Amino acid sequence: MSDETTPEGDYTESGVPSFDFVRDRIENRFATALGSTELAGETPEAAEFEEKLADRDRAARDKLEEIRRSMRGE
């Protein structure tokens, strides 16, 4: 199965991709996803989301402490 559109060495003669070819594809996709995630974290929308998440977490901790105090009879 050797034609001009198939890169030399990436596939066996029966058309099965080589381990190195598959590994390189996976590594490239992982690197792209990681880079996209890092870039998305640097946007104003991401910063606003992180701030809202921190506010929600603070409110949840405060409410939990309020419930604990009420259960102790304070």
A tleap script that builds the chain and sets N, CA, C and O, in Angstrom:
source leaprc.protein.ff14SB
mol = sequence {
  NMET SER ASP GLU THR THR PRO GLU GLY ASP
  TYR THR GLU SER GLY VAL PRO SER PHE ASP
  PHE VAL ARG ASP ARG ILE GLU ASN ARG PHE
  ALA THR ALA LEU GLY SER THR GLU LEU ALA
  GLY GLU THR PRO GLU ALA ALA GLU PHE GLU
  GLU LYS LEU ALA ASP ARG ASP ARG ALA ALA
  ARG ASP LYS LEU GLU GLU ILE ARG ARG SER
  MET ARG GLY CGLU
}
set mol.1.N position { 0.845 -1.189 0.000 }
set mol.1.CA position { 0.000 0.000 0.000 }
set mol.1.C position { 0.873 1.229 0.000 }
set mol.1.O position { 0.687 2.121 0.828 }
set mol.2.N position { 1.786 1.293 -0.876 }
set mol.2.CA position { 2.709 2.409 -0.928 }
set mol.2.C position { 2.322 3.317 -2.080 }
set mol.2.O position { 2.650 3.035 -3.232 }
set mol.3.N position { 1.615 4.422 -1.772 }
set mol.3.CA position { 1.321 5.409 -2.805 }
set mol.3.C position { 1.926 6.734 -2.385 }
set mol.3.O position { 2.536 6.821 -1.319 }
set mol.4.N position { 1.773 7.762 -3.196 }
set mol.4.CA position { 2.441 9.031 -2.931 }
set mol.4.C position { 1.785 9.819 -1.801 }
set mol.4.O position { 2.426 10.732 -1.279 }
set mol.5.N position { 0.554 9.530 -1.388 }
set mol.5.CA position { -0.095 10.263 -0.311 }
set mol.5.C position { 0.225 9.693 1.066 }
set mol.5.O position { -0.024 10.345 2.080 }
set mol.6.N position { 0.772 8.489 1.108 }
set mol.6.CA position { 1.120 7.853 2.375 }
set mol.6.C position { 2.570 8.175 2.709 }
set mol.6.O position { 3.464 7.823 1.940 }
set mol.7.N position { 2.830 8.844 3.852 }
set mol.7.CA position { 4.222 9.140 4.217 }
set mol.7.C position { 5.025 7.861 4.413 }
set mol.7.O position { 4.543 6.896 5.006 }
set mol.8.N position { 6.236 7.865 3.916 }
set mol.8.CA position { 7.113 6.701 4.018 }
set mol.8.C position { 7.440 6.421 5.479 }
set mol.8.O position { 7.858 7.325 6.203 }
set mol.9.N position { 7.255 5.188 5.916 }
set mol.9.CA position { 7.623 4.791 7.254 }
set mol.9.C position { 6.542 4.977 8.295 }
set mol.9.O position { 6.677 4.475 9.411 }
set mol.10.N position { 5.477 5.681 7.967 }
set mol.10.CA position { 4.411 5.901 8.943 }
set mol.10.C position { 3.397 4.768 8.975 }
set mol.10.O position { 2.678 4.613 9.962 }
set mol.11.N position { 3.328 3.982 7.924 }
set mol.11.CA position { 2.367 2.883 7.826 }
set mol.11.C position { 3.080 1.623 7.369 }
set mol.11.O position { 4.082 1.678 6.656 }
set mol.12.N position { 2.552 0.503 7.788 }
set mol.12.CA position { 3.069 -0.765 7.274 }
set mol.12.C position { 2.507 -0.963 5.872 }
set mol.12.O position { 1.668 -0.187 5.416 }
set mol.13.N position { 2.967 -1.990 5.202 }
set mol.13.CA position { 2.472 -2.258 3.855 }
set mol.13.C position { 0.994 -2.624 3.858 }
set mol.13.O position { 0.313 -2.470 2.844 }
set mol.14.N position { 0.492 -3.112 5.003 }
set mol.14.CA position { -0.927 -3.459 5.075 }
set mol.14.C position { -1.794 -2.259 5.492 }
set mol.14.O position { -3.008 -2.391 5.650 }
set mol.15.N position { -1.160 -1.090 5.668 }
set mol.15.CA position { -1.928 0.115 5.963 }
set mol.15.C position { -2.101 0.424 7.437 }
set mol.15.O position { -2.896 1.296 7.789 }
set mol.16.N position { -1.382 -0.263 8.304 }
set mol.16.CA position { -1.481 -0.032 9.747 }
set mol.16.C position { -0.462 1.042 10.136 }
set mol.16.O position { 0.707 0.939 9.764 }
set mol.17.N position { -0.890 2.077 10.884 }
set mol.17.CA position { 0.068 3.115 11.269 }
set mol.17.C position { 1.102 2.568 12.247 }
set mol.17.O position { 0.808 1.684 13.053 }
set mol.18.N position { 2.315 3.106 12.164 }
set mol.18.CA position { 3.381 2.669 13.058 }
set mol.18.C position { 3.160 3.242 14.455 }
set mol.18.O position { 2.438 4.224 14.628 }
set mol.19.N position { 3.785 2.622 15.441 }
set mol.19.CA position { 3.679 3.092 16.818 }
set mol.19.C position { 4.200 4.520 16.927 }
set mol.19.O position { 3.571 5.353 17.579 }
set mol.20.N position { 5.340 4.819 16.301 }
set mol.20.CA position { 5.916 6.165 16.367 }
set mol.20.C position { 4.967 7.203 15.781 }
set mol.20.O position { 4.830 8.300 16.323 }
set mol.21.N position { 4.318 6.859 14.684 }
set mol.21.CA position { 3.377 7.776 14.049 }
set mol.21.C position { 2.201 8.066 14.987 }
set mol.21.O position { 1.810 9.222 15.148 }
set mol.22.N position { 1.649 7.047 15.592 }
set mol.22.CA position { 0.510 7.210 16.505 }
set mol.22.C position { 0.934 8.007 17.730 }
set mol.22.O position { 0.219 8.913 18.160 }
set mol.23.N position { 2.094 7.677 18.295 }
set mol.23.CA position { 2.594 8.399 19.469 }
set mol.23.C position { 2.784 9.884 19.154 }
set mol.23.O position { 2.403 10.739 19.954 }
set mol.24.N position { 3.364 10.192 18.007 }
set mol.24.CA position { 3.573 11.588 17.619 }
set mol.24.C position { 2.248 12.326 17.467 }
set mol.24.O position { 2.124 13.479 17.883 }
set mol.25.N position { 1.270 11.672 16.878 }
set mol.25.CA position { -0.048 12.300 16.723 }
set mol.25.C position { -0.671 12.602 18.077 }
set mol.25.O position { -1.221 13.683 18.284 }
set mol.26.N position { -0.585 11.641 19.005 }
set mol.26.CA position { -1.153 11.830 20.340 }
set mol.26.C position { -0.419 12.954 21.067 }
set mol.26.O position { -1.056 13.808 21.684 }
set mol.27.N position { 0.898 12.963 21.003 }
set mol.27.CA position { 1.672 14.006 21.665 }
set mol.27.C position { 1.348 15.379 21.096 }
set mol.27.O position { 1.253 16.350 21.846 }
set mol.28.N position { 1.179 15.475 19.785 }
set mol.28.CA position { 0.826 16.756 19.162 }
set mol.28.C position { -0.553 17.222 19.610 }
set mol.28.O position { -0.743 18.404 19.895 }
set mol.29.N position { -1.505 16.317 19.674 }
set mol.29.CA position { -2.850 16.692 20.119 }
set mol.29.C position { -2.839 17.122 21.582 }
set mol.29.O position { -3.521 18.076 21.957 }
set mol.30.N position { -2.063 16.417 22.409 }
set mol.30.CA position { -1.961 16.784 23.819 }
set mol.30.C position { -1.344 18.172 23.965 }
set mol.30.O position { -1.836 18.993 24.739 }
set mol.31.N position { -0.272 18.437 23.226 }
set mol.31.CA position { 0.385 19.738 23.295 }
set mol.31.C position { -0.551 20.848 22.837 }
set mol.31.O position { -0.570 21.926 23.432 }
set mol.32.N position { -1.317 20.599 21.797 }
set mol.32.CA position { -2.274 21.592 21.313 }
set mol.32.C position { -3.354 21.860 22.354 }
set mol.32.O position { -3.711 23.013 22.598 }
set mol.33.N position { -3.871 20.811 22.963 }
set mol.33.CA position { -4.907 20.973 23.986 }
set mol.33.C position { -4.361 21.713 25.196 }
set mol.33.O position { -5.041 22.575 25.754 }
set mol.34.N position { -3.153 21.389 25.603 }
set mol.34.CA position { -2.535 22.057 26.747 }
set mol.34.C position { -2.323 23.533 26.450 }
set mol.34.O position { -2.612 24.385 27.291 }
set mol.35.N position { -1.827 23.836 25.275 }
set mol.35.CA position { -1.624 25.230 24.885 }
set mol.35.C position { -2.927 25.999 24.818 }
set mol.35.O position { -2.990 27.152 25.247 }
set mol.36.N position { -3.962 25.381 24.290 }
set mol.36.CA position { -5.269 26.033 24.207 }
set mol.36.C position { -5.821 26.330 25.593 }
set mol.36.O position { -6.411 27.385 25.824 }
set mol.37.N position { -5.624 25.394 26.508 }
set mol.37.CA position { -6.090 25.576 27.880 }
set mol.37.C position { -5.348 26.727 28.545 }
set mol.37.O position { -5.957 27.548 29.230 }
set mol.38.N position { -4.038 26.787 28.345 }
set mol.38.CA position { -3.254 27.870 28.932 }
set mol.38.C position { -3.677 29.217 28.363 }
set mol.38.O position { -3.807 30.192 29.103 }
set mol.39.N position { -3.891 29.274 27.062 }
set mol.39.CA position { -4.314 30.534 26.444 }
set mol.39.C position { -5.697 30.953 26.917 }
set mol.39.O position { -5.946 32.137 27.146 }
set mol.40.N position { -6.593 29.990 27.063 }
set mol.40.CA position { -7.948 30.304 27.509 }
set mol.40.C position { -7.943 30.834 28.934 }
set mol.40.O position { -8.799 31.639 29.301 }
set mol.41.N position { -6.979 30.388 29.743 }
set mol.41.CA position { -6.890 30.848 31.120 }
set mol.41.C position { -6.410 32.269 31.257 }
set mol.41.O position { -6.511 32.849 32.338 }
set mol.42.N position { -5.891 32.848 30.194 }
set mol.42.CA position { -5.349 34.196 30.235 }
set mol.42.C position { -6.317 35.245 29.699 }
set mol.42.O position { -5.946 36.414 29.595 }
set mol.43.N position { -7.516 34.872 29.363 }
set mol.43.CA position { -8.483 35.819 28.825 }
set mol.43.C position { -9.214 36.535 29.955 }
set mol.43.O position { -9.270 36.023 31.073 }
set mol.44.N position { -9.776 37.709 29.681 }
set mol.44.CA position { -10.559 38.418 30.705 }
set mol.44.C position { -11.750 37.587 31.188 }
set mol.44.O position { -12.117 37.646 32.361 }
set mol.45.N position { -12.345 36.822 30.288 }
set mol.45.CA position { -13.479 35.986 30.670 }
set mol.45.C position { -13.049 34.934 31.687 }
set mol.45.O position { -13.780 34.642 32.634 }
set mol.46.N position { -11.854 34.362 31.487 }
set mol.46.CA position { -11.350 33.348 32.418 }
set mol.46.C position { -11.073 33.970 33.780 }
set mol.46.O position { -11.363 33.364 34.812 }
set mol.47.N position { -10.513 35.175 33.790 }
set mol.47.CA position { -10.240 35.860 35.054 }
set mol.47.C position { -11.545 36.149 35.789 }
set mol.47.O position { -11.624 35.980 37.006 }
set mol.48.N position { -12.563 36.583 35.060 }
set mol.48.CA position { -13.872 36.855 35.661 }
set mol.48.C position { -14.480 35.565 36.223 }
set mol.48.O position { -15.058 35.568 37.310 }
set mol.49.N position { -14.348 34.480 35.486 }
set mol.49.CA position { -14.865 33.197 35.941 }
set mol.49.C position { -14.164 32.764 37.229 }
set mol.49.O position { -14.817 32.322 38.174 }
set mol.50.N position { -12.835 32.893 37.266 }
set mol.50.CA position { -12.074 32.521 38.459 }
set mol.50.C position { -12.511 33.362 39.655 }
set mol.50.O position { -12.619 32.850 40.769 }
set mol.51.N position { -12.758 34.639 39.432 }
set mol.51.CA position { -13.213 35.516 40.515 }
set mol.51.C position { -14.594 35.093 41.019 }
set mol.51.O position { -14.830 35.053 42.226 }
set mol.52.N position { -15.487 34.785 40.115 }
set mol.52.CA position { -16.826 34.331 40.510 }
set mol.52.C position { -16.743 33.005 41.272 }
set mol.52.O position { -17.460 32.799 42.251 }
set mol.53.N position { -15.878 32.125 40.823 }
set mol.53.CA position { -15.703 30.840 41.488 }
set mol.53.C position { -15.157 31.034 42.906 }
set mol.53.O position { -15.604 30.366 43.838 }
set mol.54.N position { -14.203 31.936 43.069 }
set mol.54.CA position { -13.653 32.217 44.395 }
set mol.54.C position { -14.721 32.820 45.305 }
set mol.54.O position { -14.794 32.472 46.484 }
set mol.55.N position { -15.550 33.720 44.771 }
set mol.55.CA position { -16.644 34.311 45.555 }
set mol.55.C position { -17.634 33.235 45.992 }
set mol.55.O position { -18.093 33.235 47.134 }
set mol.56.N position { -17.955 32.337 45.098 }
set mol.56.CA position { -18.890 31.262 45.423 }
set mol.56.C position { -18.319 30.348 46.499 }
set mol.56.O position { -19.029 29.937 47.417 }
set mol.57.N position { -17.036 30.032 46.380 }
set mol.57.CA position { -16.389 29.184 47.391 }
set mol.57.C position { -16.372 29.861 48.755 }
set mol.57.O position { -16.608 29.210 49.772 }
set mol.58.N position { -16.095 31.169 48.786 }
set mol.58.CA position { -16.121 31.911 50.051 }
set mol.58.C position { -17.511 31.886 50.656 }
set mol.58.O position { -17.663 31.661 51.857 }
set mol.59.N position { -18.527 32.114 49.834 }
set mol.59.CA position { -19.912 32.108 50.312 }
set mol.59.C position { -20.283 30.729 50.853 }
set mol.59.O position { -20.974 30.627 51.866 }
set mol.60.N position { -19.836 29.685 50.194 }
set mol.60.CA position { -20.138 28.325 50.652 }
set mol.60.C position { -19.466 28.046 51.995 }
set mol.60.O position { -20.083 27.461 52.886 }
set mol.61.N position { -18.205 28.460 52.147 }
set mol.61.CA position { -17.515 28.270 53.431 }
set mol.61.C position { -18.201 29.053 54.546 }
set mol.61.O position { -18.357 28.548 55.658 }
set mol.62.N position { -18.610 30.287 54.250 }
set mol.62.CA position { -19.305 31.105 55.248 }
set mol.62.C position { -20.624 30.465 55.663 }
set mol.62.O position { -20.953 30.433 56.849 }
set mol.63.N position { -21.374 29.960 54.701 }
set mol.63.CA position { -22.656 29.318 55.001 }
set mol.63.C position { -22.439 28.056 55.829 }
set mol.63.O position { -23.183 27.802 56.776 }
set mol.64.N position { -21.438 27.272 55.484 }
set mol.64.CA position { -21.135 26.062 56.237 }
set mol.64.C position { -20.763 26.414 57.684 }
set mol.64.O position { -21.200 25.745 58.620 }
set mol.65.N position { -19.969 27.449 57.856 }
set mol.65.CA position { -19.595 27.872 59.213 }
set mol.65.C position { -20.828 28.360 59.976 }
set mol.65.O position { -20.957 28.101 61.172 }
set mol.66.N position { -21.717 29.051 59.305 }
set mol.66.CA position { -22.964 29.516 59.939 }
set mol.66.C position { -23.803 28.328 60.406 }
set mol.66.O position { -24.345 28.347 61.511 }
set mol.67.N position { -23.912 27.307 59.577 }
set mol.67.CA position { -24.675 26.113 59.933 }
set mol.67.C position { -24.019 25.401 61.116 }
set mol.67.O position { -24.708 24.956 62.034 }
set mol.68.N position { -22.715 25.295 61.094 }
set mol.68.CA position { -22.007 24.643 62.211 }
set mol.68.C position { -22.225 25.404 63.518 }
set mol.68.O position { -22.453 24.790 64.560 }
set mol.69.N position { -22.158 26.735 63.472 }
set mol.69.CA position { -22.397 27.538 64.678 }
set mol.69.C position { -23.796 27.345 65.202 }
set mol.69.O position { -24.003 27.240 66.410 }
set mol.70.N position { -24.770 27.298 64.291 }
set mol.70.CA position { -26.166 27.139 64.727 }
set mol.70.C position { -26.402 25.747 65.350 }
set mol.70.O position { -27.229 25.593 66.249 }
set mol.71.N position { -25.663 24.746 64.858 }
set mol.71.CA position { -25.804 23.399 65.407 }
set mol.71.C position { -25.147 23.286 66.784 }
set mol.71.O position { -25.572 22.482 67.613 }
set mol.72.N position { -24.129 24.080 67.022 }
set mol.72.CA position { -23.467 24.082 68.331 }
set mol.72.C position { -24.217 24.955 69.337 }
set mol.72.O position { -23.905 24.942 70.528 }
set mol.73.N position { -25.207 25.714 68.856 }
set mol.73.CA position { -25.984 26.571 69.733 }
set mol.73.C position { -25.357 27.916 69.996 }
set mol.73.O position { -25.681 28.562 70.993 }
set mol.74.N position { -24.476 28.353 69.135 }
set mol.74.CA position { -23.828 29.653 69.324 }
set mol.74.C position { -24.701 30.776 68.826 }
set mol.74.O position { -24.313 31.942 68.906 }
savepdb mol mol.pdb
quit
